[in-house]
């Protein structure tokens, strides 16, 4: 309970039903090793929190930005994707409170990123059930929507790979290609280095925990290298 009180302070929310918060922190792997645990795992809360999160972010964007629907959709996608949610969850140190199996607790790779992102959604769901929409939306605004400036400044709403291809075709008449230059690590924690090429010229290299992620990183760096931003 003492640890939960610490997390409540971080969230800025005092739960009436502490079990809701504890459930939001219970990963299904923990129940596999602890079948007598008295609470369910967090996937139902994650399902609920996902819907609350989408509504709160959509409402915020609608009220604060006059862009067209397509741009607002891109902004929302940049805010609610797994990478952003996991980063926010890590900043708030949700990982210190998670109940995981021993195996999952050791994994610091891509699987942990998804667990953190899902936990963020589960906590939103728990806040909504315990305190209502306004309190849940307030938490989302404090924890996540403050990242909107970063989304705009770093153009995180942009699909770098599509934009790089568009600029390459427009300026050089050539469609860029991608090649895996290096890969390492076990199957559950792979790392890739990918090069982006125009004709046979290597423009930039990117790294990620999947080929797609590495391609996006390479495209982003390619845009900077070509000054096409």
QUIBELDA-V217613 format. One record per residue. PSI is psi as a letter, one per 40 degrees, with the letter a starting at -180 (* if undefined). D_CENTER is the distance of its C-alpha to the mean C-alpha in Angstrom with 1 decimal. Layout:
BEGIN
psi->PSI d_center->D_CENTER
psi->PSI d_center->D_CENTER
END
This chain:
BEGIN
psi->d d_center->27.8
psi->d d_center->27.9
psi->d d_center->24.4
psi->d d_center->23.2
psi->d d_center->25.2
psi->d d_center->23.3
psi->d d_center->19.9
psi->d d_center->21.5
psi->d d_center->22.6
psi->d d_center->19.1
psi->d d_center->17.9
psi->f d_center->21.1
psi->h d_center->22.0
psi->h d_center->25.0
psi->h d_center->24.8
psi->d d_center->28.1
psi->g d_center->27.0
psi->d d_center->25.6
psi->d d_center->25.2
psi->d d_center->22.4
psi->d d_center->20.3
psi->d d_center->21.4
psi->d d_center->20.6
psi->d d_center->17.0
psi->e d_center->16.9
psi->h d_center->18.8
psi->i d_center->17.3
psi->d d_center->19.6
psi->d d_center->20.5
psi->d d_center->22.2
psi->d d_center->24.5
psi->d d_center->25.6
psi->e d_center->27.1
psi->g d_center->28.0
psi->e d_center->29.5
psi->e d_center->31.4
psi->h d_center->28.4
psi->e d_center->29.2
psi->i d_center->25.9
psi->i d_center->23.8
psi->i d_center->20.3
psi->e d_center->17.3
psi->d d_center->16.5
psi->d d_center->18.7
psi->d d_center->17.1
psi->d d_center->13.6
psi->d d_center->15.4
psi->d d_center->16.9
psi->d d_center->14.0
psi->d d_center->12.1
psi->d d_center->15.3
psi->d d_center->15.8
psi->d d_center->12.5
psi->d d_center->13.3
psi->d d_center->16.8
psi->d d_center->16.2
psi->d d_center->14.0
psi->d d_center->16.5
psi->d d_center->19.4
psi->d d_center->18.4
psi->d d_center->18.0
psi->d d_center->21.3
psi->d d_center->23.1
psi->e d_center->22.1
psi->h d_center->22.0
psi->e d_center->24.8
psi->i d_center->23.2
psi->i d_center->23.8
psi->d d_center->21.8
psi->d d_center->20.3
psi->d d_center->19.0
psi->d d_center->17.6
psi->d d_center->15.8
psi->d d_center->14.2
psi->d d_center->13.3
psi->d d_center->11.8
psi->d d_center->9.7
psi->d d_center->8.5
psi->d d_center->7.7
psi->e d_center->6.2
psi->i d_center->4.2
psi->d d_center->2.3
psi->d d_center->2.7
psi->d d_center->3.3
psi->d d_center->3.4
psi->d d_center->4.4
psi->d d_center->6.3
psi->d d_center->7.8
psi->d d_center->8.7
psi->d d_center->10.2
psi->d d_center->12.0
psi->e d_center->13.4
psi->f d_center->14.4
psi->d d_center->13.5
psi->d d_center->14.2
psi->e d_center->17.7
psi->e d_center->18.3
psi->i d_center->16.9
psi->h d_center->19.7
psi->i d_center->19.2
psi->i d_center->21.8
psi->d d_center->23.3
psi->d d_center->21.9
psi->d d_center->18.3
psi->d d_center->18.8
psi->d d_center->20.0
psi->h d_center->17.1
psi->e d_center->14.9
psi->a d_center->13.5
psi->d d_center->10.9
psi->d d_center->11.9
psi->d d_center->11.1
psi->d d_center->7.4
psi->d d_center->7.5
psi->d d_center->9.9
psi->d d_center->8.2
psi->d d_center->5.4
psi->d d_center->8.7
psi->d d_center->10.7
psi->d d_center->9.2
psi->d d_center->10.3
psi->d d_center->13.4
psi->d d_center->14.4
psi->d d_center->14.2
psi->d d_center->16.4
psi->d d_center->18.7
psi->d d_center->19.2
psi->d d_center->20.1
psi->d d_center->22.6
psi->d d_center->24.1
psi->e d_center->24.2
psi->i d_center->23.7
psi->d d_center->21.7
psi->d d_center->22.6
psi->d d_center->21.5
psi->d d_center->18.1
psi->d d_center->17.8
psi->d d_center->19.0
psi->d d_center->16.5
psi->d d_center->13.6
psi->d d_center->15.6
psi->d d_center->16.2
psi->d d_center->12.8
psi->d d_center->10.5
psi->e d_center->13.1
psi->e d_center->14.6
psi->e d_center->12.0
psi->d d_center->13.7
psi->d d_center->16.3
psi->d d_center->13.9
psi->d d_center->12.5
psi->d d_center->16.3
psi->d d_center->17.7
psi->e d_center->15.6
psi->f d_center->15.6
psi->e d_center->11.9
psi->e d_center->12.8
psi->h d_center->15.2
psi->g d_center->15.2
psi->d d_center->16.8
psi->d d_center->18.5
psi->d d_center->20.2
psi->d d_center->21.2
psi->d d_center->22.7
psi->d d_center->24.6
psi->d d_center->25.9
psi->d d_center->27.1
psi->d d_center->28.6
psi->d d_center->30.5
psi->d d_center->31.7
psi->d d_center->32.9
psi->e d_center->33.9
psi->e d_center->34.4
psi->h d_center->32.6
psi->h d_center->29.4
psi->i d_center->27.3
psi->i d_center->26.7
psi->i d_center->24.4
psi->h d_center->25.6
psi->h d_center->24.2
psi->d d_center->26.0
psi->i d_center->25.0
psi->i d_center->23.1
psi->i d_center->23.2
psi->i d_center->22.1
psi->i d_center->22.4
psi->d d_center->21.0
psi->e d_center->18.1
psi->f d_center->17.1
psi->i d_center->18.2
psi->i d_center->18.0
psi->i d_center->19.3
psi->h d_center->21.0
psi->h d_center->21.6
psi->i d_center->24.2
psi->h d_center->24.5
psi->i d_center->28.1
psi->h d_center->30.3
psi->b d_center->33.5
psi->e d_center->33.9
psi->h d_center->32.6
psi->h d_center->29.5
psi->d d_center->27.5
psi->i d_center->24.5
psi->i d_center->22.6
psi->i d_center->18.9
psi->i d_center->17.1
psi->i d_center->14.2
psi->e d_center->13.7
psi->i d_center->14.7
psi->d d_center->17.3
psi->d d_center->15.2
psi->d d_center->12.7
psi->d d_center->15.9
psi->d d_center->17.6
psi->d d_center->15.1
psi->d d_center->15.5
psi->d d_center->19.2
psi->d d_center->19.5
psi->d d_center->17.9
psi->d d_center->20.4
psi->d d_center->23.1
psi->d d_center->22.8
psi->d d_center->23.4
psi->d d_center->26.2
psi->e d_center->27.9
psi->f d_center->27.3
psi->e d_center->26.2
psi->* d_center->23.5
END
